Amino acid sequence: MRALAWFKSSYSGSQGDSCVEVAVTAQAIHVRDSKDVTLPAVSVGREGWSRFLRHAAGG
């Protein structure tokens, strides 16, 4: 499996206290805590991720 290209969410705190990283693949969105990358990432299908974002935005 190819290594995921992780990037920090633009919503993560600038003080390094609330860091979330995201990696996008054709099949899923992967989310992890950047303070402890040894923990498993959460992987969500693209449609599930879209529903989550709509809900988080209040829609």
C-alpha positions in Angstrom: 0.0 0.0 0.0 1.3 3.4 -0.9 2.0 5.8 2.0 -0.8 8.4 2.6 0.0 12.1 2.0 -1.2 13.7 5.3 -1.9 17.4 5.7 -3.0 19.4 8.7 -6.6 20.6 8.7 -7.0 24.3 8.3 -9.2 24.2 11.4 -6.4 22.8 13.6 -5.3 25.2 16.4 -2.2 27.2 15.7 -0.8 26.4 19.2 -0.3 22.8 18.3 -3.0 21.7 20.8 -5.8 20.6 18.5 -4.1 19.1 15.4 -6.0 16.9 13.0 -4.4 15.6 9.8 -6.3 14.3 6.8 -5.3 12.2 3.8 -7.5 11.7 0.8 -7.6 8.7 -1.5 -9.9 7.7 -4.3 -11.8 5.4 -1.9 -11.8 7.3 1.4 -10.9 10.2 3.6 -8.5 9.3 6.5 -8.3 11.3 9.7 -5.7 11.1 12.5 -4.5 12.9 15.5 -1.2 14.5 14.6 0.1 14.5 18.2 0.1 10.6 18.2 0.4 9.2 14.7 0.9 5.7 16.1 -2.8 5.6 16.9 -5.1 4.2 14.1 -6.6 6.6 11.7 -10.3 6.8 11.1 -11.3 6.1 7.5 -14.6 7.2 6.1 -16.0 6.6 2.6 -16.4 9.7 0.4 -20.2 9.8 0.7 -20.0 9.4 4.4 -17.5 12.2 4.6 -19.8 14.4 2.6 -22.7 13.7 4.9 -20.5 14.5 7.9 -19.4 17.8 6.5 -23.0 18.8 5.6 -24.1 17.9 9.2 -21.1 19.8 10.7 -22.0 22.8 8.6 -25.5 22.7 10.0 -27.2 21.5 6.9 
